[in-house]
Each structure stands twice: as C-alpha cells, then as structure tokens.
C-alpha cells in the first residue's frame, strides 16, 4: 500500500513536471516567435530609414554628417547608422527632425543659381546730425568696397556707399551703418516726402554732407528731419523751395544747399 502511494505520488510529480515543461517550452516558443517578429519589424524599419536617408543624400548632394547637422542631430548619429556601425533604428525624435528638414519624400534640389554681385565703392562718410566736411573721395582714391546684389528699381544707375556717423538718424541708421545711394541727377526726378536723402551744404568753398528724411511742405519748402533717440535732434532743417536743383546755374556755382543722393539700401551691424 505504501509502495503504491509512493509510486502514485512520483507519477503525479512526473506528470505535472512534464506538463510544466511543455508549458514552459510553449512560453519560450511564444517569446522567441515574438522576438523574431519584433526583430523582423525592426529590420524592416531600419532598412526603410536607411533607404530614406540615402534618397536624401542623392537628392541634395549632402553628406550624412551634413544631413545630421542641418537637422539638428549629432553628426555621428546618421553617419554611424548609415555606415552599419549600429544595429538599432533611428529614434522617433531623430527621424522627426530629419523629416522636418528634408521631408518624407525628398526631391532633387537644383544647383544654386549664382546671383550677380556688385562691388560698390565706399566713397566717404556722412555725419547724421552734423555736417561732415570732405564727405566724398574721388573713385580713384577709394580703397573700400561693399558687395551687394542688383537693385532692379535702379537698374543701370551708378551706386556709391557711405559710412554713417552720429546718432541723429539712429532710429533708422545706427552709427556704423553703410548706406547705398544713387544720384537724383541720374534718377532724373525730384525727391519725394518720406525718402532718406544725402544733403550737401557749401560753406566757404567747401562741401559738407549730412543724411536726413525729407518732407515737402505745402508751400514748396523742404524740411529735413532727423530720426533719433537723442532729444538734441528733434528739429527739422528748413530749406527754401528749389533746393532740388542738381544742375549748375548759369554762373557755374552750386546753391548753398543741394539734395544730391537718394538712399536705396542700408547694411547695418547687428
């Protein structure tokens, strides 16, 4: 009787052990299958990401490092991923950054079209607020130039540049700004209210220049306004009517004040 009980207990243990073994085996198989399925998904994702990065490279002509940097990612992230030095996929955050920069379906980017650039001579200094003597130099004495693109508004007109000093126009042109100007004589028209102009004053045979914003008053006179944070510069300089004339009078002498240049562009320091 004792033997039978012992034998039955052993058989029961063996039976349950076998069932547990089979259960564990099934669980292991399920885990392995799940792992293989997950690995397959990761492999497909990695292949898709690599093909996508390669299309970006072919479309833009950029290196893997450049793609990463322009997307705001670490340079090694894309380089190592594409070089097969990593068996993981790109993170969702990294993929989103690259997609934001280059798109999901990158298209061929045309080579940059060169834009013609002109070298404009810096012929002198204009003192915003004060009159600057010897404000311009002959072109043959110029030793500084600024490079600017074409201005279709004034195509074919000669341009020159001036450095701005003083603070009477600092709301528009802080000290150190370079302004580009064209001659009203070349424009063949009079100045208009709201335009920024270069004004020349003749004193004792010498010419001085300043820069102001112009207003044409109802009676034909000309108001030249400073635009400054400095309270010292709050009054307009009033010129008589006829101050637009750039031509020499019959006696060959310029009038005391002349409005000679229209400011068309400025290059400011940041």
C-alpha positions in Angstrom: 0.0 0.0 0.0 2.8 2.3 0.9 4.6 1.5 -2.3 1.5 2.2 -4.4 1.1 5.6 -2.7 4.7 6.4 -3.3 4.6 5.3 -6.8 1.4 7.3 -7.5 3.0 10.4 -6.0 6.0 10.0 -8.2 3.9 9.5 -11.2 1.9 12.6 -10.3 5.1 14.7 -9.9 6.4 13.4 -13.2 3.1 14.2 -14.9 3.0 17.7 -13.6 6.7 18.2 -14.3 6.1 17.2 -17.8 3.1 19.5 -18.1 5.2 22.4 -16.7 8.0 21.6 -19.0 5.6 21.6 -22.0 4.1 24.8 -20.8 7.5 26.4 -20.3 8.5 25.3 -23.7 5.4 26.8 -25.3 6.1 30.1 -23.5 9.7 30.1 -24.7 8.5 29.4 -28.2 6.0 32.2 -27.9 8.7 34.6 -26.6 11.1 33.5 -29.3 8.4 34.0 -32.0 7.5 37.4 -30.6 11.2 38.4 -30.5 11.7 37.2 -34.1 8.6 39.1 -35.2 9.8 42.2 -33.4 13.3 41.8 -34.9 11.7 41.5 -38.3 9.8 44.7 -37.8 12.9 46.5 -36.6 14.9 45.2 -39.6 12.2 46.5 -42.0 12.1 49.8 -40.2 15.9 50.1 -40.3 16.0 49.2 -44.0 13.3 51.8 -44.7 15.1 54.5 -42.7 18.4 53.8 -44.5 16.8 53.9 -47.9 15.2 57.2 -47.0 18.4 58.8 -45.7 20.1 57.6 -48.9 17.4 59.3 -51.0 18.0 62.5 -49.1 21.8 62.2 -49.8 21.2 61.6 -53.5 18.7 64.4 -53.9 20.6 67.0 -52.0 24.2 66.0 -52.6 24.9 66.4 -48.9 26.9 64.0 -46.8 25.4 62.0 -43.9 27.2 64.4 -41.5 25.7 67.5 -43.2 22.2 65.9 -43.2 22.5 65.3 -39.4 23.8 68.8 -38.6 21.2 70.6 -40.7 18.5 68.5 -39.0 19.8 69.4 -35.5 21.1 65.9 -34.8 24.5 64.8 -33.6 26.8 64.3 -36.6 27.7 60.7 -35.6 24.0 59.7 -35.3 23.4 59.4 -39.1 26.9 58.6 -40.0 27.1 55.6 -37.7 23.6 54.5 -38.6 24.3 54.6 -42.4 27.7 53.1 -42.0 26.4 49.9 -40.5 28.1 50.6 -37.2 24.8 50.4 -35.4 22.2 47.7 -35.5 19.4 49.9 -34.0 16.8 52.1 -35.7 16.8 55.8 -35.7 14.7 57.1 -32.8 11.4 58.6 -33.5 12.8 62.0 -32.4 15.7 61.8 -34.7 13.5 60.7 -37.6 11.1 63.6 -36.9 14.0 66.2 -37.0 15.3 64.9 -40.3 11.8 64.8 -41.8 11.1 68.3 -40.7 14.3 69.5 -42.5 14.2 67.3 -45.7 10.7 65.9 -45.9 9.5 62.3 -46.2 9.9 62.3 -50.0 13.0 64.4 -50.8 13.1 65.8 -54.3 16.0 66.7 -56.4 17.4 70.1 -55.4 18.6 72.2 -58.3 22.1 73.6 -58.1 22.2 77.1 -56.7 21.8 79.8 -59.3 24.6 82.4 -58.9 23.3 85.9 -58.2 25.3 88.7 -59.8 27.0 90.8 -57.1 28.3 94.3 -57.5 31.2 95.9 -55.6 30.0 99.3 -54.5 32.7 101.9 -53.6 32.6 103.4 -50.2 33.3 107.0 -51.2 33.1 108.7 -47.8 31.3 109.4 -44.6 28.0 111.2 -43.8 27.5 112.5 -40.3 23.9 112.0 -39.3 23.3 115.2 -37.2 26.3 117.2 -38.1 27.8 118.3 -41.3 30.8 116.2 -42.4 33.5 118.0 -44.3 35.2 116.3 -47.3 32.4 113.8 -47.2 33.4 112.1 -50.5 36.5 111.0 -52.2 37.2 110.5 -55.9 36.6 107.0 -57.1 40.3 106.5 -57.9 41.1 107.1 -54.3 38.6 104.6 -52.9 40.1 101.6 -51.0 36.9 100.1 -49.6 34.0 98.3 -51.3 30.9 96.6 -50.2 29.3 93.7 -52.2 25.6 93.9 -52.8 23.1 92.3 -55.1 21.4 94.0 -58.0 18.6 96.5 -57.4 16.0 96.3 -60.2 14.5 99.6 -59.1 17.6 101.5 -60.2 18.9 99.2 -62.9 21.7 100.8 -64.9 22.4 103.6 -62.4 25.7 104.1 -60.7 25.7 103.5 -57.0 28.0 104.5 -54.2 28.2 103.9 -50.5 28.8 106.0 -47.4 29.5 105.2 -43.7 27.2 106.7 -41.2 28.4 108.5 -38.1 26.5 110.3 -35.4 23.1 109.5 -33.8 20.6 111.9 -35.4 19.3 109.1 -37.6 20.0 106.2 -35.2 16.3 105.1 -35.3 17.0 104.1 -39.0 20.8 104.0 -39.4 22.8 103.4 -36.2 26.4 104.6 -36.3 28.5 102.2 -38.4 25.7 101.6 -40.9 26.7 101.6 -44.6 24.1 103.2 -46.8 23.9 102.8 -50.6 22.8 105.8 -52.7 22.0 106.9 -56.2 22.2 110.4 -57.6 19.0 112.3 -58.1 20.7 113.7 -61.2 20.9 110.2 -62.6 17.3 109.4 -61.5 16.0 112.5 -63.4 13.4 113.4 -60.8 12.9 115.4 -57.6 13.0 113.9 -54.1 9.7 112.8 -52.5 8.4 113.1 -49.0 9.5 110.2 -46.8 12.7 109.4 -48.7 16.0 109.4 -47.0 18.5 111.7 -48.7 22.0 112.9 -48.6 22.2 116.7 -48.4 25.2 118.8 -49.3 26.0 122.2 -47.9 28.6 124.5 -49.4 30.5 126.7 -46.9 33.4 128.9 -47.8 34.0 126.9 -51.0 34.0 123.6 -49.2 31.2 121.0 -49.3 29.8 119.2 -46.2 27.2 116.4 -46.1 24.6 115.0 -43.8 21.8 112.5 -44.0 18.1 113.2 -43.3 14.5 112.2 -44.1 12.8 114.7 -46.4 9.3 116.2 -46.2 8.0 118.5 -48.9 5.9 121.3 -47.3 2.8 122.7 -48.9 4.5 126.0 -49.7 7.3 124.1 -51.6 9.9 124.4 -48.9 11.8 121.4 -47.8 12.0 120.0 -44.3 14.9 117.7 -43.5 14.1 115.6 -40.4 16.4 113.7 -38.0 15.1 110.4 -36.7 16.9 110.0 -33.4 16.5 108.9 -29.8 18.7 111.9 -28.9 16.4 114.8 -27.9 19.0 117.2 -29.2 17.9 116.2 -32.7 14.2 117.0 -32.8 14.1 120.0 -35.1 13.9 119.9 -38.9 16.3 121.9 -41.1 14.1 124.0 -43.4 15.4 124.7 -46.9 13.9 127.1 -49.4 12.0 125.8 -52.4 14.1 125.0 -55.4 16.7 123.1 -53.3 16.3 120.1 -55.6 18.3 121.5 -58.4 21.5 119.5 -59.1 22.4 121.4 -62.2 24.9 124.2 -62.2 23.3 127.7 -62.6 24.4 129.9 -65.3 27.2 131.4 -63.1 28.6 127.9 -62.6 28.1 128.0 -58.8 26.1 125.5 -56.8 23.5 126.8 -54.3 24.2 126.7 -50.6 22.2 123.5 -50.1 21.7 120.6 -52.5 19.9 117.3 -52.1 22.1 115.1 -54.1 21.5 111.4 -53.2 18.7 109.0 -52.5 19.4 106.3 -50.1 18.2 103.0 -51.6 19.7 100.4 -49.2 21.4 100.1 -45.8 23.8 97.5 -44.4 23.5 97.5 -40.6 25.7 96.0 -37.9 24.0 93.5 -35.6 
